[in-house]
Amino acid sequence: MKKTAILFLSLSTAVAVNAQGLPQVDPVLEPTEVVKHIKRSAQTESSVNVVWSEDFANGIPADWSQNGTPATAQWEYRGPNTTPSNATGGRGNFSGINNNPPTNTPILSTTASNGFMIFDSDYLDNGGTGNFGSGTAAAPHVGRLTTDTIDLSMHPSLELKFEMYARRFFSDWFVAFSTDGGATFTDTIEFFDSDAIAVNGATADNEVALANVSSIIGGQSQVVMQFIFDGTPGNANGNGYYFWMLDDIELRTPPANQMLFTGWQGAPPHDMIYNSNGAEYPKYGIMHTNQIVPVEFDANFYNYGTQTQTNATLDVEIWDVTSGTPSLLSTISAPGCPTLASGDTCNFNDLTTPTWTPPAQEASYLIVYKAVSDSITSAMTTSTDTFSFFVNDDLYSTDRNQVDNFVGTNSANPEIIAMGVMYDMSNEDPNGSGGVVYIDGININLSALTDSTADIEVAFYDTTGFAFNAGFPAGATAAYRKSFTLNGSLIGTVANFSLQDANGNPLVMPNQPWLMIINFFPNATDGVIRIANDASFDQPDISTVMQLADGNWFGGFTSDAHEGTHIRLDVGAPIGIEETEFGDFSMYPNPTAGATKLEFADGGTYAINVTDMTGSTVISIEESVNANEAIELDMSSYPMGIYLVNIKGENASKTVKLTVK
């Protein structure tokens, strides 16, 4: 338990930055972020006492003021009788007004019909023309909207609540506080920092922001608040942009009993730990039935209410929704914190649950995180978040069937030229033996903006020796690679790319962890290749990787825009005769430095085919043997490495791995 420096809550989950060096760029995202909400119950809301409010029903209050930099950088009131009216959102050339259909919608706040406030940074910079700097207040600029003086001397405990809609390029959104009537502003809270809302990301259009401001303005008689759009951060690509809309501002008493999920010292509000290895093992949203591992759940939350909480803990409910009707399978509880004072945080050191191992059968689950205590029961808690989780006989993926954005080429500077996912296939396929798995293909969720003439290449690499930023060790080659040309029918779909051979047999790979890389080759001028991303959980570094044009490899951006990539392995069983029907045989020695023997329990005629990891055939023979007879394969003239030995009999087929050292 630790006193936290966090003073505010924006009702959107921030994601921790990856640990290794990251490119100092962020992606141009296609719409867009799915923002998670924590909604209070009607019972909790009814207990809130509003002590001051403003809904802009009569425009900007006469005793409010503005102080922009430059002076023309002004907030604007949009009401039912203004021009433009409250039916219009951002008017800048890049605000979405030119999309088909336009996406420059206004805030959907509770009282939007009465009007709202907007700092339209895009329009102030270019006047809607697209000519940067041609507007009335060229970026970089700062807009400051300042309230009148508010007497809060009778209210020692206070929270700030407002509704907002904002989209950022390079900008920040602050509320500053004064307790001397506006002479000085000594405290500032940032809402939705760049970890929570990435470059070109947006909040929901009815986002609710909360901040417990008791320690800042509680009991003060000369309080002034200032809403600040700061368009000065910038980089080489520019400053400012796009907008910030505000409505329904309230100061009110916080609830007595409420706990809220929060980031803590770089850790995200919620997490899942796979195979007891949170630092390296990927967080598969779709776990394959052959690769089941145990899972732990953890979280961080802080006491937002005014009362001390006792026996504060994390309950994780696991619901089976396979049939469509939710069924509660289990509730797993973390040890928790015996006491949690107002403003204190209970973190993952105390909020990690025991393990849960999913059954190795197809199923769809909902994982529900709940912050509870003696005063906040599971039934009444308002701090809940829900995530999807799947077990599948065919698919294996880091995504959870949720699309938050698309990322790929023309998404960052310098360009992305490859993306990949680590797949841990340590368990051999039960339909085979000798340490192999079978892969039918790859499913990739492609953006509708992807170049239909582009090429991609699928390549499998051993993970051994991979390092940021250097990438794969010198001389490392792909164990398998195959190229594909896209076409119009694949664009905007979950496209399947078959890895089967000409006879319809699946790709056979040794069972081990693999980095499966998609190399991008856009052929059109400024061609785009973008893949869907699921930002539900921050992945360990090696789980989802990307390569920039300078050759460096990274685990992600400085935001959560590249985490659960929609690149799914289609892990199939051998086509045709089930390999489990094959009679007993043995191969020894394995590994071998030269010759190896194949001994068959059953007599008959067998076709023996040996391939290297590029798919090239090195030995192809047919032999007739008696029961318990052995034949010899001489591998002394072949390079060291892994080979696949496929044996076909009259009624069966089996592939095994052979290591030549």
Secondary structure, DSSP 8 states (H G I E B T S, - for coil): -EE----EEESS------SS---S------S----------HHHHHT--EEEEE--TTSS-TT-EE--BSTT---EEE-TTSSS-TT----STTTTTTSSS--------TTGGG-EEEE-HHHHHHTTTT-TT-SSS-SS-EEEEE---B--TT-SS-EEEEEEEEEEEE-EEEEEEESSTTS---EEEE-S-TTTS-TT-B--TTEEEEEE-HHHHTT-SSBEEEEEEE----BTTB-EEEEEEEEEEEEE---SS-EEE--BTTB-SEEEEETT-TTTS---SEEEGGG---EEEEE-EEE-SSS-EEEEEEEEEEEE-TTSS-EEEEEEE---EEEE-TTEEE-TTT-B---B---SS-EEEEEEEEEE-SSS-TTT---EEEEEEEEESSEEBS--S---EEEETTSSSS-EEEEEEEEE--S--TT--SSEEEE-EEEEEB-TTS-TT-EEEEEEEE-TT-BTTTBS-TT---SEEEEEE--GGGTTSEEEEE---TTS--EEEESSEEEEEEEEE--STT---EEEEE-SS---TTTEEEEETTS-EES--SSSSSSEE-EEEE----SSS-GGG---EEEESSSBSSEEEEEESS-EEEEEEEEETTS-EEEEEEEEE-TTEEEEEE-TTS-SEEEEEEEE-SS-EEEEEEEE-
